[in-house]
Amino acid sequence: MLLDEHDVPRAYLNVCRHLPIPLDAGSGQFLVRGELQCATHGARYRLRDGLCVSGPCRGAMLPALPLEIRGDRVFVVDTGAS
């Protein structure tokens, strides 16, 4: 889970849209200059909607994960879909 530029909580599936590999390549590092960045090939995704703005998968969207806010806590909602 992360906060976008307006402090709205967001969560995305950690899989690059170019190749089915984790964005962080196991490093735990996702954010570069206010965007999510793929460590393997440098694709950059906007925080607010997961749109790829640079790289081989430009125009593709990261799959958003549904969130639920309960008080001051944020949870990823299990939709039961696989």
Secondary structure by P-SEA (a helix, b strand, c coil): cccccccbbbbccccccccccccccccccccccccccccccbbbbbccccccccccccccccbbbbbbbccccccccccccc
